[in-house]
């Protein structure tokens, strides 16, 4: 459900509202797209009784949209259609701000330059037609040296929401002799295996140029005030190197020591919400639940599965890893702060009215997103009987 008059005032009545780090039963009023004074009159009422009224989810790394772009290897669909369908998935899962993790790699195909350009253009073209505040998370493959000049232009023009440094070259080198591992990369590139192997050799031959390229892009992002992340930091030494470049977010550190290095420096650490739901990493990296328990995870991201973000906080509580208030901050307050979005992530007067209403015991006793509001507008609703018009 989309409401087209964003200046209408709404009262969410009788819910359990997360404010100031604690849950309290009461009303929440939204007006002019922001959280308003509780005594302000509202012409529309949403009955939130029995529901948790929570800050909207901020997803700083999600790439599940790739399944809408290329649902099968070599089978692609229009990017606008794919993004509109993704938008519906996001609001249904309580995500109100989304950083689409778009990989710009040295390989062609799904993660190549042409597709990255197309996705950036499509996000900009759709603009307010998307219910979710949608931003471009550039996952720059650091061996993509030929893309440096254009990426610098994007940074200087303010076209990207955040910049992440990724290096999957070493993994590719290890996997190219294993057909069962390299197959997916070959399929999404559109090349045959021999051409793909030759491309890897050519790209890898320029490895000595990579550090200087990273430094150049990081310097431009610092000047532009764009948040930066380093992906799969493999050691405390690597984390310190990126820190010196102004890269303040450690995204999916591969071991506990590296995560601890980031936390000791007051930096944000990101782990996957799917990791929480599955009870561990599918790649052998640290358990996100244990990282939360030990204070080494400050942000959860959807990674490849959007429904995980609304459910993971409840699982963390059930596992005794965190209080609910602290667990929900991992998907709202903390990611907003890490991206420099000071106008959201909390339900406080004057901030954007981005929120989600959740039934903690929905179908099958699993949490269910009942309603999602973005900038004060209801953009998702599964129970119309909860709305009262005055």
N, C-alpha and C positions, 0 to 999 in steps of 0.2 A: 504494500500500500504506500502510495506517494501522496504527500500533502503539498499542494502547490502554492500555498500562501504562508511563507515562512515567518511573517510577522504576527501570526496568530499566537495567542498565549495558551500554554498548556499547563494543567496541573496534574502531576502524577500523584495520585492520592493513596495513602495508606500502605505504601511499600516499605521495605527495609532498605534504607538508603545508606550507601557508603560515603561518609563525609568526614573530613578531618581524621582519616585513618581509623575510623570506627563505624560500626553499623548502628543505625538508630531508626526507629519506626517513625514515619511522618510523611509530609508532603514535599514535593520538589516542584518548583514553578519555573517554566521556561518562557522567555519572552524576547523578541528581537534576536532570536538565534542564540541567546545566552542564558545562563542560569540567573534567575531573578530572585528578588525578595519573596519570602514565603507568604507574605500577606497581600501580594499583588493579585488582583482579580484575574481570572482566566476564563475565556469563553469555551474552552474545551477541557474535558477531564478524562484522564486515563486511569482506570481503576487498577492500581498496582498492588492490591492486597494479595498477600501470599507470595509476592515476587521480590527478588533482590534487584534494587535499582543501583546500577554500578556505572562508573566511568566507562565510556566507549573504549573498545580495544584498539590499540595502536600497534599495527603489525609492521615492523621495520624490515622484515625479510620474508617475502613470500613469492614463490615461483610456480605455484600450482596452476597459474593461468596458462602455463605452457601446454597443459593438457587440452585447453580449449583451442589453442593455436594449432597444435599438431597432435591430435588425439591418437594417431597411429604414425609410425615412422614413415616419412615421405608423404603424408596426407595432411595438407595445411588448409586452414580456413581464414577468411577475412578477419583482419586484426580488430576492426571495430566491433564486429559481431562477437568475437572472442572476448573482448574486454567488457562488453555489455553483459554477457553471460556471467563473467567472473564477478562483476559488480553485484549481481543478484546473489551469488554465492557468499560474497563478503558480508552483506547486510544480514543475510540469514544466519550468519555465524557471529554477529555482534561486532564485527570489525568496522570501525568508523573512520579510521585513517589507515591507508595501505600504501606501503612502499613496494611497488612491484620490482622484484629482483630480476632485472634484465641483464643477461650476460652478453657482453661484447667481447668475443673471443677471436683468436687467430684462425679458428676453423670456420668454414662457411656453414650455411644451413640455419637451423633453428637458433643457434647461438652466435651467428655471424653478424657482420656489420650491417648488412641490408635489413635484417630482421630487427636489430636494435634501433636503427633509424626509423623503421616503420612503426615500432611500438611507441617510441618517443613522440612521433608525430600524431599517432592515434590518441594517445593520452591527452596531448595538448588540444587536439581537435574536439574531443568529446567534452572536456572541461566540466562545466556544471551539469551536463547531461548525465554524468555519473553521480550516483547517490553518495558514494564514499569519496572523501577527500583523498584522491589518488595521486601518488607521486612516483617519480622515476628513481629507483635505486640502481645505479649503474654498477654492475659487477664486472669490473675491468680485469680481464685476464692480463697479467703483467707482461706476458710474452707477446702481447698484441702491439708490437712497436709501431706497426704501420697505422694504427688507429690513434696514436698520441695527438697529432695535430687537431683532428676533429674533436676529440674529447676535450682538449683545451678550449676549443671554441664553445662547446656546450657548457663548460664550467663558467667561463667568463660571461656567457649570456644568461646565466642563472637558470638553465633548463633542467638541471638535475637536482633531485632532493637530497641525495647522499652518494658518496663514492666509496666503494669497497674494492680493496686490492685482493685479487684472487690469483692463485698460482696452482693450476692443475697439471702443469707440464710434467713434473716428476712422476705423478701417478699415471699419466698417459704413457710415459716411457716404460714404466714397469708393466703396464697392462697390454701393450701392443703385441706382445708375443703370446697373449692368452686370448684366444678367439671368443671365449664366453664373456670376457670382461670388456674387450674393446668394441664388441659388436654394437652396443648402444650408441657409442660416440660416432662410429662410422655411419650408422643409419641416419642419425640426425644431421650429419654433415652433408649427406647427399653424394659423397665420394665413394669410390670402391676402395677396398682395403689397401691395395698397393699404393694408390694415389694418396690415401690418408697417411700411410707410413712415410711416404716421401715428404709430405707437407710437414709432418712432425720433425723430421730431420732438418729441414730447411729452417724452420722456426727456432728450433733448439740451438742451431749453430750461432744464433745472435745473443746467446745468454749473457754475454759480458756487457751488453747494452742495457739490460733490464734494470739494474739498480738506479742508474741515472734517470731513466724514464720515470720510475716511481717517484723519485725525489722531485722531478719537474712537475708532475701532476699534483703531488701533495702540496707543493708550494703554491700552485694556482688555487687549489681548493681552500687553503688557509686564507689567502687573500679574499676569496669570495665568501668566506664564512660558511662553507659547506661541511657538514659532518662527515667524518671519514671512519671507515672500519677496515680492519685487517682480518682476512678470512683464513681460518685454519692455522692460526699461529702455532708453530711446531715446537717452540722452546721459549723460555724466558728471555733468552738473548734476542730472538726474533721480535718478541713483544717490545723490548727496550728499543730496538732499532726503529720500529714503526712509531713508538712514542716520541722519539726525537724528531720525527717528521710531522708531529701534530696529529697523528692518528690515535684517537682517544677511546675507540671502542674495539674490544677484542671479540670477534665473531667466531663462535665455535672453536675455542682453543682446544688443541688436541689432547692435552693432559692436564692433570690437576696442578702441577707446578707452574705451568704457563698461566692458568687462570688465577692462581694465587699471586703471581707477579703483577697481573693487571689490577687485581683488587687492592693489593698493598699500595698501589699508586693512585687509588681512588678512581680507577677507570671502570667503565661498564663492561660486563661480560654477557655474551648472548649464547644461549643454548636453545635447542629445538623443543617446542611443545610436543611434537610427535614422540620424541625421546621419552618424555614423561609418561605418555599414555601407553607406550609399548614396553615400558619397564627397562629401557636401556637404549643405547645407540645401535643402529644397524650397521655401523661402520667401525665399531670397536672403540669409539671415543668415550669420554666419561659419561656416566649416568647423570642426566640433568637433574633428577630428583636428589641424588646425593650432592650434587653441586649446590643446589638450593639449600639443602640441609646444613651444609658446611659454610654457607655464606659466600660461595664462589660463583653464583649465578645471579645477576641482577635483572636480566631481561629474558623473556621467552618469545620466540618468533614462530610463525606457522611453518616456515621452511617449505615443505611440499604438501601440507595438509591443513586447509583452513579450519576445519571443525576442531582441531586440537586446542586452539587458543582459549575458547570459551570453557572447555572441559578440564584442561590441565590444572588450573588452580584448585578445583574441587578434588582432583586426584592427589595433589600435594597435601591437602588437608587430611584426606583419608589415610595417607602414608605417614602422617605426623611430621612432615618435612617443614611445614610453615603454617602460621595462622592464616585464616582466609583473607584477612585484610592485607597481609604481607604478600600472599600468593597473587591476589588480584593486582597489586602494584606492579608485578612482573610483566603484566600484559597491558598496562595502562599508564600509570604515573612514570615509571622508570623509562620505558621506551620513548615516551613523549619528551622527557627531559634530555635523553641522550641525543635526540635529533634536534634539540633546540626549540621545540614546540611548547612554549611556556603558556599557551592559551588553552591547553587541553590536558587530559589525563587525570583531572580531578573535578569533582562536582562542587565548585565554589562560585559564589556570586561574581558575575562579570566574565567568567570563562565561557568558552564555547559550550553549547548545550549538546555535547556528544555523549550519548549514554546507551546502555542496554538494560532491558528488564528481563531477568532470567527466572524461570521456575526451577528451583534446585532439584525437584523431584518430578521431572517430566515423564514422558513415555519410557517405560522400562526402568524408571527411577533414575534416569540419566538427566543431567541439566539440559534445559531446553530454552533457547532464545525465543521469548514471546514477542518482544518489540525492540526495535532499534531506532534511535533518533540521531540524526546528524544535523548539527547547527539548528537545533530546535524543531526539525521536521521529522515526522514519523516516516521512515523509509522501508520498514518491514514490520508486519503485524500478522500474527497467526490466530488472534482471538478478537474479532471485531466487537464482540459484546462488551468488552472492557472500555469502550469509548462512549462517553456521554457528551452530547452537544447541548450547550445552554443558550 
